[in-house]
Amino acid sequence: MEISWDDFTKIDIRVGTIMEVTAFDEAKNPSYKLRIDFGEVGVLKSSAQITRLYTKSDLLGKQILAVVNFPKKQIANFMSECLVLGLVNGADVVLVNPEQKVANGLRLA
């Protein structure tokens, strides 16, 4: 399905740095709860099913890309505020991240 340029510009994809990672034991699938600093956008929470490839220590301080303008979504007892972007490779999810460190909050253009 094709989308228009206007459709694409409605998606707010920003870079953020993961500040906190905790186990999300209540989730149906193995997941982490993340707190991510998006600079001017603020600190947002997300859950991510990325436990197969990433440890908590791997994730702390890692920059990632996320959609920050989706509506909040209740996942078990947790309110997710953004969608962390990843590439699904079989059962694994590989995070999408900038090649070089950049300022938190920069928007994908």
N, CA, C and O atoms as a printed pandas DataFrame, in Angstrom:
     atom_number atom_name residue_name chain_id  residue_number  x_coord  y_coord  z_coord
0              1         N          MET        A               1    0.845   -1.178    0.000
1              2        CA          MET        A               1    0.000    0.000    0.000
2              3         C          MET        A               1    0.892    1.244    0.000
3              4         O          MET        A               1    1.786    1.379    0.836
4              5         N          GLU        A               2    0.645    2.121   -0.919
5              6        CA          GLU        A               2    1.365    3.375   -0.995
6              7         C          GLU        A               2    0.784    4.391   -0.022
7              8         O          GLU        A               2   -0.425    4.444    0.202
8              9         N          ILE        A               3    1.686    5.204    0.554
9             10        CA          ILE        A               3    1.229    6.324    1.372
10            11         C          ILE        A               3    1.732    7.608    0.719
11            12         O          ILE        A               3    2.641    7.579   -0.110
12            13         N          SER        A               4    1.146    8.709    1.093
13            14        CA          SER        A               4    1.570    9.992    0.553
14            15         C          SER        A               4    2.689   10.573    1.424
15            16         O          SER        A               4    2.932   10.111    2.539
16            17         N          TRP        A               5    3.350   11.576    0.901
17            18        CA          TRP        A               5    4.361   12.285    1.682
18            19         C          TRP        A               5    3.732   12.873    2.945
19            20         O          TRP        A               5    4.341   12.850    4.014
20            21         N          ASP        A               6    2.520   13.396    2.820
21            22        CA          ASP        A               6    1.818   13.947    3.987
22            23         C          ASP        A               6    1.596   12.882    5.052
23            24         O          ASP        A               6    1.719   13.162    6.244
24            25         N          ASP        A               7    1.263   11.643    4.625
25            26        CA          ASP        A               7    1.101   10.549    5.587
26            27         C          ASP        A               7    2.416   10.317    6.341
27            28         O          ASP        A               7    2.422   10.204    7.567
28            29         N          PHE        A               8    3.522   10.249    5.604
29            30        CA          PHE        A               8    4.822    9.986    6.217
30            31         C          PHE        A               8    5.204   11.073    7.216
31            32         O          PHE        A               8    5.728   10.773    8.288
32            33         N          THR        A               9    4.947   12.326    6.874
33            34        CA          THR        A               9    5.356   13.420    7.760
34            35         C          THR        A               9    4.565   13.446    9.065
35            36         O          THR        A               9    4.956   14.133   10.008
36            37         N          LYS        A              10    3.469   12.714    9.131
37            38        CA          LYS        A              10    2.693   12.637   10.377
38            39         C          LYS        A              10    3.362   11.727   11.407
39            40         O          LYS        A              10    3.071   11.821   12.600
40            41         N          ILE        A              11    4.254   10.849   10.954
41            42        CA          ILE        A              11    4.941    9.924   11.856
42            43         C          ILE        A              11    6.149   10.628   12.445
43            44         O          ILE        A              11    7.055   11.032   11.716
44            45         N          ASP        A              12    6.164   10.774   13.759
45            46        CA          ASP        A              12    7.241   11.482   14.455
46            47         C          ASP        A              12    8.224   10.454   15.010
47            48         O          ASP        A              12    8.014    9.891   16.084
48            49         N          ILE        A              13    9.297   10.222   14.263
49            50        CA          ILE        A              13   10.328    9.262   14.662
50            51         C          ILE        A              13   11.508   10.053   15.188
51            52         O          ILE        A              13   12.069   10.897   14.489
52            53         N          ARG        A              14   11.882    9.771   16.434
53            54        CA          ARG        A              14   12.958   10.511   17.109
54            55         C          ARG        A              14   14.006    9.557   17.666
55            56         O          ARG        A              14   13.746    8.376   17.895
56            57         N          VAL        A              15   15.195   10.104   17.877
57            58        CA          VAL        A              15   16.258    9.353   18.536
58            59         C          VAL        A              15   16.202    9.655   20.033
59            60         O          VAL        A              15   15.957   10.785   20.455
60            61         N          GLY        A              16   16.438    8.604   20.816
61            62        CA          GLY        A              16   16.470    8.754   22.267
62            63         C          GLY        A              16   17.497    7.821   22.873
63            64         O          GLY        A              16   17.922    6.848   22.251
64            65         N          THR        A              17   17.885    8.131   24.088
65            66        CA          THR        A              17   18.855    7.310   24.814
66            67         C          THR        A              17   18.140    6.564   25.935
67            68         O          THR        A              17   17.407    7.160   26.724
68            69         N          ILE        A              18   18.362    5.263   25.995
69            70        CA          ILE        A              18   17.749    4.432   27.033
70            71         C          ILE        A              18   18.433    4.739   28.362
71            72         O          ILE        A              18   19.645    4.579   28.509
72            73         N          MET        A              19   17.621    5.186   29.331
73            74        CA          MET        A              19   18.135    5.597   30.641
74            75         C          MET        A              19   17.920    4.536   31.721
75            76         O          MET        A              19   18.670    4.472   32.695
76            77         N          GLU        A              20   16.892    3.704   31.540
77            78        CA          GLU        A              20   16.553    2.708   32.559
78            79         C          GLU        A              20   15.957    1.492   31.881
79            80         O          GLU        A              20   15.158    1.610   30.952
80            81         N          VAL        A              21   16.356    0.316   32.358
81            82        CA          VAL        A              21   15.852   -0.957   31.826
82            83         C          VAL        A              21   15.487   -1.843   33.003
83            84         O          VAL        A              21   16.306   -2.081   33.891
84            85         N          THR        A              22   14.244   -2.333   33.006
85            86        CA          THR        A              22   13.820   -3.275   34.038
86            87         C          THR        A              22   13.083   -4.439   33.380
87            88         O          THR        A              22   12.523   -4.299   32.293
88            89         N          ALA        A              23   13.090   -5.575   34.045
89            90        CA          ALA        A              23   12.367   -6.739   33.542
90            91         C          ALA        A              23   10.871   -6.441   33.571
91            92         O          ALA        A              23   10.382   -5.763   34.475
92            93         N          PHE        A              24   10.160   -6.945   32.588
93            94        CA          PHE        A              24    8.706   -6.770   32.507
94            95         C          PHE        A              24    8.085   -8.155   32.683
95            96         O          PHE        A              24    7.651   -8.784   31.719
96            97         N          ASP        A              25    8.052   -8.612   33.928
97            98        CA          ASP        A              25    7.601   -9.969   34.257
98            99         C          ASP        A              25    6.127  -10.197   33.946
99           100         O          ASP        A              25    5.721  -11.334   33.705
100          101         N          GLU        A              26    5.323   -9.143   33.947
101          102        CA          GLU        A              26    3.880   -9.285   33.732
102          103         C          GLU        A              26    3.517   -9.436   32.246
103          104         O          GLU        A              26    2.390   -9.816   31.929
104          105         N          ALA        A              27    4.437   -9.151   31.353
105          106        CA          ALA        A              27    4.165   -9.245   29.917
106          107         C          ALA        A              27    4.005  -10.698   29.486
107          108         O          ALA        A              27    4.612  -11.597   30.069
108          109         N          LYS        A              28    3.181  -10.925   28.455
109          110        CA          LYS        A              28    2.967  -12.282   27.935
110          111         C          LYS        A              28    4.247  -12.875   27.367
111          112         O          LYS        A              28    4.541  -14.053   27.570
112          113         N          ASN        A              29    5.012  -12.042   26.646
113          114        CA          ASN        A              29    6.277  -12.477   26.054
114          115         C          ASN        A              29    7.425  -11.792   26.779
115          116         O          ASN        A              29    7.261  -10.671   27.260
116          117         N          PRO        A              30    8.584  -12.438   26.869
117          118        CA          PRO        A              30    9.721  -11.821   27.562
118          119         C          PRO        A              30   10.000  -10.418   27.020
119          120         O          PRO        A              30   10.191  -10.229   25.818
120          121         N          SER        A              31   10.020   -9.439   27.929
121          122        CA          SER        A              31   10.153   -8.038   27.534
122          123         C          SER        A              31   10.882   -7.251   28.607
123          124         O          SER        A              31   11.056   -7.704   29.738
124          125         N          TYR        A              32   11.302   -6.059   28.215
125          126        CA          TYR        A              32   11.850   -5.081   29.140
126          127         C          TYR        A              32   10.929   -3.866   29.177
127          128         O          TYR        A              32   10.233   -3.566   28.207
128          129         N          LYS        A              33   10.939   -3.170   30.318
129          130        CA          LYS        A              33   10.362   -1.831   30.423
130          131         C          LYS        A              33   11.528   -0.865   30.250
131          132         O          LYS        A              33   12.572   -1.017   30.884
132          133         N          LEU        A              34   11.341    0.132   29.385
133          134        CA          LEU        A              34   12.395    1.094   29.098
134          135         C          LEU        A              34   11.944    2.505   29.440
135          136         O          LEU        A              34   10.780    2.852   29.243
136          137         N          ARG        A              35   12.864    3.322   29.954
137          138        CA          ARG        A              35   12.675    4.774   30.070
138          139         C          ARG        A              35   13.691    5.389   29.132
139          140         O          ARG        A              35   14.890    5.132   29.236
140          141         N          ILE        A              36   13.189    6.220   28.199
141          142        CA          ILE        A              36   14.020    6.723   27.118
142          143         C          ILE        A              36   13.976    8.247   27.100
143          144         O          ILE        A              36   12.900    8.844   27.128
144          145         N          ASP        A              37   15.152    8.873   27.051
145          146        CA          ASP        A              37   15.260   10.336   27.013
146          147         C          ASP        A              37   15.260   10.801   25.559
147          148         O          ASP        A              37   16.183   10.504   24.800
148          149         N          PHE        A              38   14.203   11.540   25.179
149          150        CA          PHE        A              38   14.072   12.081   23.835
150          151         C          PHE        A              38   14.329   13.583   23.801
151          152         O          PHE        A              38   13.756   14.285   22.967
152          153         N          GLY        A              39   15.168   14.081   24.682
153          154        CA          GLY        A              39   15.529   15.503   24.669
154          155         C          GLY        A              39   14.319   16.387   24.873
155          156         O          GLY        A              39   13.617   16.255   25.876
156          157         N          GLU        A              40   14.060   17.294   23.928
157          158        CA          GLU        A              40   12.967   18.267   24.047
158          159         C          GLU        A              40   11.596   17.608   24.146
159          160         O          GLU        A              40   10.663   18.216   24.669
160          161         N          VAL        A              41   11.455   16.387   23.659
161          162        CA          VAL        A              41   10.178   15.652   23.729
162          163         C          VAL        A              41    9.927   15.162   25.152
163          164         O          VAL        A              41    8.778   15.018   25.571
164          165         N          GLY        A              42   11.005   14.906   25.892
165          166        CA          GLY        A              42   10.896   14.431   27.264
166          167         C          GLY        A              42   11.296   12.972   27.396
167          168         O          GLY        A              42   11.799   12.359   26.454
168          169         N          VAL        A              43   11.064   12.431   28.576
169          170        CA          VAL        A              43   11.367   11.026   28.869
170          171         C          VAL        A              43   10.076   10.233   28.712
171          172         O          VAL        A              43    9.066   10.543   29.344
172          173         N          LEU        A              44   10.117    9.215   27.872
173          174        CA          LEU        A              44    8.945    8.378   27.611
174          175         C          LEU        A              44    9.241    6.936   27.982
175          176         O          LEU        A              44   10.393    6.502   27.997
176          177         N          LYS        A              45    8.171    6.202   28.281
177          178        CA          LYS        A              45    8.280    4.782   28.642
178          179         C          LYS        A              45    7.846    3.919   27.463
179          180         O          LYS        A              45    6.996    4.309   26.662
180          181         N          SER        A              46    8.449    2.741   27.380
181          182        CA          SER        A              46    8.051    1.781   26.355
182          183         C          SER        A              46    8.364    0.386   26.855
183          184         O          SER        A              46    9.226    0.194   27.712
184          185         N          SER        A              47    7.649   -0.586   26.307
185          186        CA          SER        A              47    8.024   -1.976   26.540
186          187         C          SER        A              47    8.554   -2.514   25.226
187          188         O          SER        A              47    8.116   -2.094   24.155
188          189         N          ALA        A              48    9.494   -3.441   25.306
189          190        CA          ALA        A              48   10.095   -3.970   24.090
190          191         C          ALA        A              48   10.454   -5.439   24.288
191          192         O          ALA        A              48   11.045   -5.823   25.297
192          193         N          GLN        A              49   10.084   -6.243   23.306
193          194        CA          GLN        A              49   10.399   -7.675   23.320
194          195         C          GLN        A              49   11.766   -7.890   22.669
195          196         O          GLN        A              49   11.869   -8.404   21.555
196          197         N          ILE        A              50   12.799   -7.488   23.386
197          198        CA          ILE        A              50   14.158   -7.525   22.842
198          199         C          ILE        A              50   15.114   -8.297   23.747
199          200         O          ILE        A              50   16.327   -8.096   23.685
200          201         N          THR        A              51   14.573   -9.177   24.585
201          202        CA          THR        A              51   15.395   -9.873   25.579
202          203         C          THR        A              51   16.288  -10.956   24.977
203          204         O          THR        A              51   17.268  -11.360   25.604
204          205         N          ARG        A              52   15.972  -11.428   23.785
205          206        CA          ARG        A              52   16.772  -12.499   23.178
206          207         C          ARG        A              52   18.162  -12.004   22.745
207          208         O          ARG        A              52   19.143  -12.741   22.840
208          209         N          LEU        A              53   18.235  -10.771   22.277
209          210        CA          LEU        A              53   19.515  -10.258   21.759
210          211         C          LEU        A              53   20.207   -9.257   22.671
211          212         O          LEU        A              53   21.404   -9.012   22.521
212          213         N          TYR        A              54   19.461   -8.665   23.630
213          214        CA          TYR        A              54   20.023   -7.577   24.429
214          215         C          TYR        A              54   19.863   -7.852   25.921
215          216         O          TYR        A              54   18.803   -8.273   26.383
216          217         N          THR        A              55   20.937   -7.603   26.661
217          218        CA          THR        A              55   20.862   -7.648   28.123
218          219         C          THR        A              55   20.542   -6.234   28.608
219          220         O          THR        A              55   20.615   -5.269   27.847
220          221         N          LYS        A              56   20.192   -6.134   29.872
221          222        CA          LYS        A              56   19.926   -4.808   30.441
222          223         C          LYS        A              56   21.142   -3.901   30.297
223          224         O          LYS        A              56   21.008   -2.730   29.942
224          225         N          SER        A              57   22.326   -4.439   30.571
225          226        CA          SER        A              57   23.536   -3.612   30.480
226          227         C          SER        A              57   23.853   -3.226   29.035
227          228         O          SER        A              57   24.417   -2.157   28.801
228          229         N          ASP        A              58   23.501   -4.078   28.053
229          230        CA          ASP        A              58   23.679   -3.713   26.639
230          231         C          ASP        A              58   22.856   -2.477   26.295
231          232         O          ASP        A              58   23.282   -1.645   25.494
232          233         N          LEU        A              59   21.686   -2.360   26.896
233          234        CA          LEU        A              59   20.721   -1.327   26.515
234          235         C          LEU        A              59   20.953    0.016   27.194
235          236         O          LEU        A              59   20.646    1.061   26.620
236          237         N          LEU        A              60   21.490   -0.002   28.408
237          238        CA          LEU        A              60   21.699    1.264   29.133
238          239         C          LEU        A              60   22.630    2.179   28.353
239          240         O          LEU        A              60   23.752    1.796   28.022
240          241         N          GLY        A              61   22.162    3.390   28.060
241          242        CA          GLY        A              61   22.959    4.356   27.331
242          243         C          GLY        A              61   22.904    4.207   25.821
243          244         O          GLY        A              61   23.508    5.005   25.105
244          245         N          LYS        A              62   22.189    3.200   25.319
245          246        CA          LYS        A              62   22.093    2.963   23.878
246          247         C          LYS        A              62   21.088    3.925   23.256
247          248         O          LYS        A              62   20.007    4.149   23.801
248          249         N          GLN        A              63   21.451    4.483   22.120
249          250        CA          GLN        A              63   20.513    5.327   21.383
250          251         C          GLN        A              63   19.690    4.457   20.437
251          252         O          GLN        A              63   20.211    3.540   19.802
252          253         N          ILE        A              64   18.404    4.758   20.357
253          254        CA          ILE        A              64   17.475    4.006   19.521
254          255         C          ILE        A              64   16.544    4.985   18.803
255          256         O          ILE        A              64   16.521    6.177   19.111
256          257         N          LEU        A              65   15.785    4.468   17.846
257          258        CA          LEU        A              65   14.749    5.252   17.179
258          259         C          LEU        A              65   13.394    4.752   17.640
259          260         O          LEU        A              65   13.201    3.556   17.857
260          261         N          ALA        A              66   12.454    5.681   17.788
261          262        CA          ALA        A              66   11.105    5.318   18.226
262          263         C          ALA        A              66   10.092    6.291   17.647
263          264         O          ALA        A              66   10.405    7.449   17.371
264          265         N          VAL        A              67    8.877    5.800   17.471
265          266        CA          VAL        A              67    7.748    6.657   17.103
266          267         C          VAL        A              67    7.221    7.246   18.410
267          268         O          VAL        A              67    6.851    6.510   19.324
268          269         N          VAL        A              68    7.189    8.581   18.494
269          270        CA          VAL        A              68    6.818    9.227   19.751
270          271         C          VAL        A              68    5.433    9.854   19.723
271          272         O          VAL        A              68    5.016   10.461   20.710
272          273         N          ASN        A              69    4.704    9.721   18.607
273          274        CA          ASN        A              69    3.381   10.363   18.556
274          275         C          ASN        A              69    2.229    9.375   18.357
275          276         O          ASN        A              69    1.166    9.754   17.867
276          277         N          PHE        A              70    2.433    8.129   18.731
277          278        CA          PHE        A              70    1.316    7.187   18.797
278          279         C          PHE        A              70    0.546    7.439   20.095
279          280         O          PHE        A              70    1.097    7.995   21.044
280          281         N          PRO        A              71   -0.722    7.033   20.138
281          282        CA          PRO        A              71   -1.433    7.108   21.416
282          283         C          PRO        A              71   -0.797    6.139   22.421
283          284         O          PRO        A              71   -0.215    5.128   22.030
284          285         N          LYS        A              72   -0.911    6.451   23.695
285          286        CA          LYS        A              72   -0.409    5.542   24.729
286          287         C          LYS        A              72   -1.136    4.213   24.615
287          288         O          LYS        A              72   -2.294    4.158   24.201
288          289         N          LYS        A              73   -0.432    3.121   24.992
289          290        CA          LYS        A              73   -1.018    1.785   24.891
290          291         C          LYS        A              73   -0.767    1.014   26.185
291          292         O          LYS        A              73    0.364    0.917   26.660
292          293         N          GLN        A              74   -1.849    0.467   26.743
293          294        CA          GLN        A              74   -1.754   -0.335   27.962
294          295         C          GLN        A              74   -1.249   -1.727   27.591
295          296         O          GLN        A              74   -1.850   -2.408   26.760
296          297         N          ILE        A              75   -0.148   -2.146   28.206
297          298        CA          ILE        A              75    0.394   -3.482   28.014
298          299         C          ILE        A              75    0.528   -4.083   29.410
299          300         O          ILE        A              75    1.376   -3.666   30.199
300          301         N          ALA        A              76   -0.320   -5.069   29.704
301          302        CA          ALA        A              76   -0.425   -5.626   31.060
302          303         C          ALA        A              76   -0.678   -4.456   32.019
303          304         O          ALA        A              76   -1.648   -3.717   31.851
304          305         N          ASN        A              77    0.187   -4.286   33.018
305          306        CA          ASN        A              77   -0.003   -3.214   34.003
306          307         C          ASN        A              77    0.871   -1.992   33.717
307          308         O          ASN        A              77    1.157   -1.209   34.623
308          309         N          PHE        A              78    1.293   -1.827   32.469
309          310        CA          PHE        A              78    2.257   -0.800   32.083
310          311         C          PHE        A              78    1.695    0.029   30.931
311          312         O          PHE        A              78    1.092   -0.518   30.008
312          313         N          MET        A              79    1.891    1.342   30.982
313          314        CA          MET        A              79    1.432    2.229   29.923
314          315         C          MET        A              79    2.624    2.600   29.037
315          316         O          MET        A              79    3.520    3.330   29.461
316          317         N          SER        A              80    2.624    2.090   27.810
317          318        CA          SER        A              80    3.679    2.374   26.850
318          319         C          SER        A              80    3.371    3.705   26.157
319          320         O          SER        A              80    2.245    3.934   25.717
320          321         N          GLU        A              81    4.379    4.581   26.064
321          322        CA          GLU        A              81    4.179    5.929   25.536
322          323         C          GLU        A              81    4.836    6.157   24.172
323          324         O          GLU        A              81    4.641    7.206   23.559
324          325         N          CYS        A              82    5.609    5.185   23.699
325          326        CA          CYS        A              82    6.245    5.300   22.395
326          327         C          CYS        A              82    6.506    3.894   21.860
327          328         O          CYS        A              82    6.454    2.915   22.605
328          329         N          LEU        A              83    6.785    3.808   20.560
329          330        CA          LEU        A              83    7.048    2.522   19.923
330          331         C          LEU        A              83    8.507    2.480   19.486
331          332         O          LEU        A              83    8.913    3.175   18.555
332          333         N          VAL        A              84    9.285    1.652   20.176
333          334        CA          VAL        A              84   10.690    1.464   19.821
334          335         C          VAL        A              84   10.740    0.688   18.508
335          336         O          VAL        A              84   10.038   -0.310   18.343
336          337         N          LEU        A              85   11.572    1.148   17.575
337          338        CA          LEU        A              85   11.632    0.526   16.258
338          339         C          LEU        A              85   12.703   -0.561   16.202
339          340         O          LEU        A              85   13.826   -0.390   16.674
340          341         N          GLY        A              86   12.311   -1.674   15.611
341          342        CA          GLY        A              86   13.234   -2.786   15.452
342          343         C          GLY        A              86   12.904   -3.572   14.206
343          344         O          GLY        A              86   11.810   -3.459   13.653
344          345         N          LEU        A              87   13.857   -4.367   13.772
345          346        CA          LEU        A              87   13.708   -5.214   12.608
346          347         C          LEU        A              87   13.495   -6.644   13.088
347          348         O          LEU        A              87   14.308   -7.174   13.847
348          349         N          VAL        A              88   12.414   -7.266   12.652
349          350        CA          VAL        A              88   12.087   -8.622   13.082
350          351         C          VAL        A              88   12.854   -9.591   12.202
351          352         O          VAL        A              88   12.693   -9.615   10.982
352          353         N          ASN        A              89   13.694  -10.390   12.848
353          354        CA          ASN        A              89   14.532  -11.367   12.166
354          355         C          ASN        A              89   14.254  -12.730   12.790
355          356         O          ASN        A              89   14.964  -13.163   13.698
356          357         N          GLY        A              90   13.211  -13.405   12.296
357          358        CA          GLY        A              90   12.780  -14.646   12.925
358          359         C          GLY        A              90   12.171  -14.336   14.270
359          360         O          GLY        A              90   11.206  -13.577   14.360
360          361         N          ALA        A              91   12.732  -14.924   15.330
361          362        CA          ALA        A              91   12.237  -14.679   16.686
362          363         C          ALA        A              91   12.953  -13.503   17.354
363          364         O          ALA        A              91   12.595  -13.108   18.463
364          365         N          ASP        A              92   13.955  -12.947   16.686
365          366        CA          ASP        A              92   14.749  -11.868   17.255
366          367         C          ASP        A              92   14.283  -10.508   16.735
367          368         O          ASP        A              92   13.757  -10.395   15.628
368          369         N          VAL        A              93   14.489   -9.475   17.562
369          370        CA          VAL        A              93   14.231   -8.102   17.146
370          371         C          VAL        A              93   15.542   -7.336   17.287
371          372         O          VAL        A              93   16.123   -7.263   18.370
372          373         N          VAL        A              94   15.993   -6.769   16.172
373          374        CA          VAL        A              94   17.221   -5.981   16.135
374          375         C          VAL        A              94   16.832   -4.514   16.161
375          376         O          VAL        A              94   16.099   -4.046   15.289
376          377         N          LEU        A              95   17.316   -3.788   17.154
377          378        CA          LEU        A              95   16.962   -2.377   17.307
378          379         C          LEU        A              95   17.518   -1.523   16.177
379          380         O          LEU        A              95   18.600   -1.784   15.650
380          381         N          VAL        A              96   16.746   -0.485   15.813
381          382        CA          VAL        A              96   17.180    0.496   14.822
382          383         C          VAL        A              96   17.827    1.644   15.590
383          384         O          VAL        A              96   17.219    2.220   16.492
384          385         N          ASN        A              97   19.070    1.971   15.221
385          386        CA          ASN        A              97   19.760    3.030   15.947
386          387         C          ASN        A              97   20.672    3.815   15.012
387          388         O          ASN        A              97   21.065    3.320   13.957
388          389         N          PRO        A              98   21.009    5.059   15.411
389          390        CA          PRO        A              98   21.888    5.867   14.570
390          391         C          PRO        A              98   23.296    5.275   14.544
391          392         O          PRO        A              98   23.748    4.652   15.505
392          393         N          GLU        A              99   23.966    5.486   13.429
393          394        CA          GLU        A              99   25.332    4.996   13.253
394          395         C          GLU        A              99   26.313    5.730   14.165
395          396         O          GLU        A              99   27.297    5.150   14.623
396          397         N          GLN        A             100   26.038    6.997   14.422
397          398        CA          GLN        A             100   26.872    7.826   15.288
398          399         C          GLN        A             100   25.995    8.428   16.377
399          400         O          GLN        A             100   24.784    8.576   16.207
400          401         N          LYS        A             101   26.627    8.774   17.505
401          402        CA          LYS        A             101   25.883    9.419   18.588
402          403         C          LYS        A             101   25.418   10.795   18.117
403          404         O          LYS        A             101   26.185   11.568   17.543
404          405         N          VAL        A             102   24.142   11.077   18.375
405          406        CA          VAL        A             102   23.526   12.352   17.992
406          407         C          VAL        A             102   22.740   12.888   19.190
407          408         O          VAL        A             102   22.586   12.196   20.196
408          409         N          ALA        A             103   22.251   14.105   19.080
409          410        CA          ALA        A             103   21.481   14.704   20.163
410          411         C          ALA        A             103   20.139   13.998   20.317
411          412         O          ALA        A             103   19.466   13.705   19.329
412          413         N          ASN        A             104   19.756   13.729   21.558
413          414        CA          ASN        A             104   18.430   13.155   21.821
414          415         C          ASN        A             104   17.355   14.081   21.298
415          416         O          ASN        A             104   17.443   15.302   21.431
416          417         N          GLY        A             105   16.332   13.478   20.697
417          418        CA          GLY        A             105   15.215   14.264   20.204
418          419         C          GLY        A             105   15.297   14.600   18.731
419          420         O          GLY        A             105   14.323   15.091   18.160
420          421         N          LEU        A             106   16.450   14.344   18.088
421          422        CA          LEU        A             106   16.517   14.625   16.656
422          423         C          LEU        A             106   15.463   13.790   15.924
423          424         O          LEU        A             106   15.221   12.627   16.248
424          425         N          ARG        A             107   14.858   14.416   14.944
425          426        CA          ARG        A             107   13.769   13.769   14.205
426          427         C          ARG        A             107   14.299   13.126   12.923
427          428         O          ARG        A             107   15.127   13.703   12.218
428          429         N          LEU        A             108   13.812   11.940   12.642
429          430        CA          LEU        A             108   14.137   11.287   11.374
430          431         C          LEU        A             108   13.542   12.095   10.244
431          432         O          LEU        A             108   12.362   12.446   10.275
432          433         N          ALA        A             109   14.354   12.390    9.251
433          434        CA          ALA        A             109   13.884   13.213    8.127
434          435         C          ALA        A             109   13.989   12.427    6.837
435          436         O          ALA        A             109   13.644   12.939    5.772
